[in-house]
Amino acid sequence: MAPKDFIPADDALIRRLRSGDEEAFATLYREHQAEIYRFALHMSGSHTMAEEVTQEAFLALMRDPERFDPLRGPILAYLFGIARNHVRRAMERDRRMQPLSADQELDNFPAPSSSEAEADRSDLTERIERVRKAVLSLPATYREVVVLCDLQQRSYARAAEQLDCPVGTVRSRLNRARALLMAKLSGTALSRESSERNGARVPAGAQRIREGGRA
Amino acid sequence: MNCNEFRESAREILHPESAPVDSVREGLAHTLVCEDCAAYLMAERALDAQLSELAAVYSEVQAPTHVEPLLMAAYRNRLKEDRPKRVGRAFVVAHWRWLATAACAAVAAIVIFVVLHHRSAVITARSVAPYSSHATPRSASTGAAVLVSDNSSAPATDASWADGFVALPDSATGDSLEGGAILRIEMPASALASLGLPTMGVQGDQMIPADVVVGQDGTLRAIRLATD
């Protein structure tokens, strides 16, 4: 029986990859690199580690494509599994790892043209930094469900598939994680402004960050 | 729905696509009668907004562009290294049925060869008649056929090897000659008489060729004068 989210195109690509088709590998990379990279970035807070993890995930697929079993899940779940293990290992190796500061990222963006824009940017930066730090401070098991379900908009079922655990576990971990986040962000964090920004509207400052994400 | 149940499903109230409609409706109804849970829902909503902002900032972020060429170069190197293995493996995968059949046939042929060889050896061994001093040399023909000799290039069933043999007076009787040997020797003519053979007017010190049958125990069993 085909698993959920089974993508026949991926299956064909994997078959081609196994027979040594370079273009198949390139296609798989282009399709899935962003998801893996963002997951690793949210989990680690480090672009360097996210890059390393992305490379490791695809190198593992390259080295031994036979290990991927399409009947056990889609290729993305397989890559997530590898990325997840690498992130955890790397984090255990370096417990002092600190997230990249938002200021470092914003250094690359054009300076605001007015004081209003500057204030907007500063406010956004502060808010994002606070939330990101709160996410990064969560225990890994809680952080990964927040990253998958809240930051990468996975359904419970897909997150469960990628984390290789029951849906109920994802749900309960997510509730616990969100309670922890609320506790961390309570006070100034959940400000009136944030409530007003309910939804996915991207403020101007955030839009600049998005545009500069890929160098 | 009580407060604990409400808090467990608060996120689903904000994301109704991930929860049953009834559950969402019950949750919302609960907020009308419980101020704490209403506040909790507001906090959840604010958290959702914060997380959405964070997600939006990173929604287009991708791996740096230099990663792809690095991986592709690694992939090409890997392909070069693996080409022979990959071709071999692909051949095995594609033709495994034929390869398995060929392997089975080879094993079967070896088994049949070994069995037949063993059987013929057993049959030949069983066909060796006990060589007795009372038997005429001809009666030992089958037995002599399996004896190893320096003339073993002759066919094993050639009865001529047994022609003209005379059993020696002191040889053991009734013993099988299986495993014995025929040896070409030279002996003084004077010894012929002691073996019960005619001297045929040959001088006593003249050496004459003869074939002797040596039993497995190393004793002489029969003799004949070599004619060639």
Interface residues (C-beta under 8 A of the other chain):
Chain A: S19 G20 E22 F25 A26 Y29 R30 Q33 A34 I36 Y37 R38 L41 H42 H47 A50 E51 T54 Q55 F58 L59 M62 R63 L124 R127 I128 V131 R132 V135 V146 D150 L151 Q152 Q153 S155 Y156 S172 L174 N175 R178 A179 L181 M182 L185 S186 A189 L190 S191 S194 S195 R197 N198 G199 A200 R201 V202 P203 A206 I209 R210 E211 G213 R214 A215
Chain B: R7 E8 A10 R11 S18 M42 A43 E44 R45 A46 L47 D48 A49 Q50 L51 S52 E53 L54 A55 A56 V57 Y58 S59 E60 V61 Q62 A63 P64 T65 V67 E68 L70 L71 M72 A74 Y75 R76 R78 L79 D82 R83 R86 A90
